[in-house]
Amino acid sequence: MFRTILHHGAASSADCKKLCCTKIEDFGVRAGNLTIFEHVNLHVHCGQLTAIIGPNGAGKSTFMRAILGEVPHSGRLRYVDAKGKHTGHPIIGYVPQYLRFDVSAPTSVMDIFMACLSRRPVWIAREKKLRRRVCEDLALVHAEDLIDRRLGALSGGELQRVLLALALDPMPDLLLLDEPVSGVDQNGLELFYRIAQELREKEDMAIILISHDLNMVARYADQVVLMDKGVICTGTPEEVFADARTKRIFGMLAGAPDGKEADA
C-alpha cells in the first residue's frame, strides 16, 4: 500500500519543540553478510525537518523502511512526548517517491481516501460522512479542489500533495518523505516544500526527508544528516555542506549552503 500509518499531539511551545522528539537508537540493517547501514543514532525534534542526504546505495531508503518496520533491523525507535500524552511508538505518516497505478482507471481522489479511511468496502462506504473529513485533509495541503479529480489526470505535484494529505490522517508525530518531489516541476516542488514547512510549524511535526536536491535542503532543513552505510556527519545545512566529507561526495554541489549554487 502506498501509505503506511503505524498506530503504536504534539506540543506547540518553543520549549516543547526542544523536548518532544523521536529517538532513533543504534539502527542497523543487514542482508546476510552485507551491512546496509549500522549504528545510526538520531534525535528528530518536533517542529524540525531533518534531511537525509548521501550517495546512491548509502542505505537512505532502507533506513526509512526500517523506521516504518518494513525490514528487520537492530536498535529501537522511541517517541518522547514533552507533555506526557504518550511515550512509546510514534504515529508515523509516509509519503513515497511515487505511486504505481493505472492512469486510465476512473479512480478519483475521493475514492482513494474512502478506500484508506473507511472500514467498509468503497462501494458501500458513506461518502457524505467522509467527504467533509477528506476536504479538511486536502485543505492542509492546499488541494481541496482536487477531491473529485481522477488520479490519472493529476500532475506529479498534485498527486504528491494528495499522498501527503493521506499521510496526515491521522496527524502523525513523525512524517517520512522519501524523495517526494522527484520529477515534479519547479512550481510543484516549491509548493510542496512550503507546505512541509507550514506543517512542522503549525502542527509541531517532526519530519524526515530523503532528498538529492541540495538547494531545497539548504533552504528548508533544520538538521542535515550525511549518510553512507551509517551516519557520516550531522548538523545544520551550513555545517554539513562545509564538511570535507560532504564535499568529497557531492563535489562543488555542496559548496553553497545558502542554496544559490547547490542543485542535484
N, C-alpha and C positions, 0 to 999 in steps of 0.2 A: 504494500500500500504506500502511496506517495506521501502520506502524512503519518508521523509517529508521535503520539502523546502518551507519556508514561505518567500514570496517576499514583504514584507510590508514596497574598497579599504582600504584597511587598510593601516595605516602608517608603515614605516619601521624603523624609528629612535628610539633610546632608549628613548628619551623624549616622543614621541608619544605613546610608549608602556605603559607609566605611565598614560597617559591621556585618550586614546581611550579605552572604555570599555562598557560592557553590564551590566546594573544595574538591579538587581532583588530586588524589593522593597516590603516588607511585604507580601510575597506569603503565601497563606494558602489554604488548600483543606479540605472540609468536605463532609461526606456522611451521610445525615440525621443528627442524633445527634452525630455521630462519627467523631472525628477530626483525619484526616490522618496525617497532619502536619500543623503548623501555625508559623507565624511571622519569615519567612525566608528572610533574607536580605543579599545579596551577591553582590560584585563588581568583575566581571571577566574581567581582562585587556587583551588587545591584546597581543599576544605573550606569554600568560600564560596558563598553564594546571592546572585546578582545579579538584582535585579528591574528589568525594563524597564517604565516607565510612560510615558504620553503620551496625547494626544487621539486620537480616531479619525482614520485617514488619516495618522498620523505616520510610517508605514513600519515599525512594530514587527514585524508578521508577515512582511513581505518580508525584513526583516533576518534573521529566524530561518531563512527559506527559503534565504537566501544562505549562511548558515553551513552548512546542510545540503548546499549545492551544487546546489540545485534551480533557481536562477535565475542567469544570468550576472551577475558583479559585478566591481568593481575591488578592489584590495587583496589581502591574503593572510591565511591562518589558520595559526597555528603552535602546536604543543604543546611545552612545555619541561618535561621530567621532571627533578626535582631529584636523583633517584637515578641518572640516566643509563640507565634502562631503554629508553626510546625518546624521540626528539625528532623531530618532524615533524608529521604529521596526527593529531589526536586520534581516539580511538574515541568515537563520538557516539551517544547514545541520545535518542529523541524521543518525546514524548507529545503527541498532537494535542488540540485542544479537544473533539472528539467523533469517534465512529466511525460511518460510514454503513453500515448492514447491514439485512438483512431480519429484523425482530424475530420473525417467525413461523417462521423456519428452525430446525431441530433442532440447529444447531451449538453445541457445548459449549466451555467454556473450554479443556479439554484438546485439542479439535480445532484451535482456533486456534494453540495452542502447537505442536502437531505440524506444522501447515502451515508455521509460521515456522522451526522448529528442525530439521526433518528434511529431508534432501535427496531422500528418496523421496516418491512420492505418498502422501497421507494414508491411503488405503485399504490400502497395503502397508507402512506405517511400523511399526516395532517399538514399540508403545505401552508395553510393560512397561519397556523400557530407558529410555524418555524420561520415564516418569511420576515417577520419583524426582527427576530434574532439574527438572521442572516444579513439583513440590511445594516444592523448595528455592527456586525463583524466587518462587513465590507467598508463601512464608513471609517473604520480605524485606518484603512489603507487607501482612502480616497477613491473607492471603487464601487460606490452604491449603484451607479448607473450600469454596471455590468451584470447585474443579478439575472437578467433574462437572456443574456447573450450566449450564443453557442460557443463551447470551448474552442472549437476549431477556428472560430472567427476572431479570436483574441490575438493581439500582438504578443510578442515574447514578454514584454514588460508588464502587460495587463495580466497575463497568465501567472506570472510570478507574484504579483500583488494578490491575486485570488488565492494562491497557495499560502501566502503569508497570512491572509485573513483566516484561512482554515487552521493554521498553526496557532492562532491566538484564541481559539475556543476549545477548551477553557484557557484563560490567560495563564501563560507559563511563568515559572520562576526563571527558567533558563531557555533562551531561544537559540537554536542552532541553524546557521545559514551556510550551506555548502555550495560555494560559488554560485549564489542565487541569480546573478545577473550576467552570467556568461552568455555572450551572443546577443544581449539586449542592446538596443541603440542608446546613444548618449543621453537623450532626454529621459528614457525609461530608467536608465542606470542612476541618474541624478535623483530622480523622484524616489526610487526605491531606497537609496541611502538616506534621503531626508526623512522618509517615513520611519526607518530604523532608528534614526536619531530622536525623532518625536517619541517613539515607543519607550526607549530607555529613559528618557527624561520624564515623561508623563506617567508611565506605568512603573518606573523604577525597576526596569527589567535588565537582567544580565544577558548579554548577547555574545556568542562565539561565532565568528565569521571566518570562513576559509576564503581567501581571495588571492588572485595573482595580480590584481590591479593596485600597484603600489601607490598610485596617485590618490585613489579613494581611501586607501588605508591611512595614508599620511593625513588626510583631511578629517576623517571621522573616527579613527580608533583612539581609545584611551590607552590601551595596552597592546603591544605587538609582541608576538612570540615567533621567533625564528626556529623552525623545526626541521630536523634532518635525522631521522631514526631516534629522535629524542629532542629535548629542548636544548638548543644551542645558546640562545640568549633571550632575555625578555627585558621590557622597559617601555618607555614612551616611544612613539614613532621616531622622534629625533635621536634618541639614544640607540635604538636598534638599527636605524639606517646609517648611523655614523660608525657602527661597529665594523671592524675589518672583515669579520666572518660573513656579514651580510653582503658587503661589497664584493667579496670573493665569489659569492654565489650568484648575485644579481648584476655585478659589474656596475657600470655607471648609472643603471636604472635606480639604484638605491642611494644615489648621491644627492638627492634633493628632498629633504624631509618636509619641506613646505608643499610638496606635491607638484611643483611647477614643471619639473622635468621627469619625475618618476611616472612611468607608464609601462604596464606589462601586458 
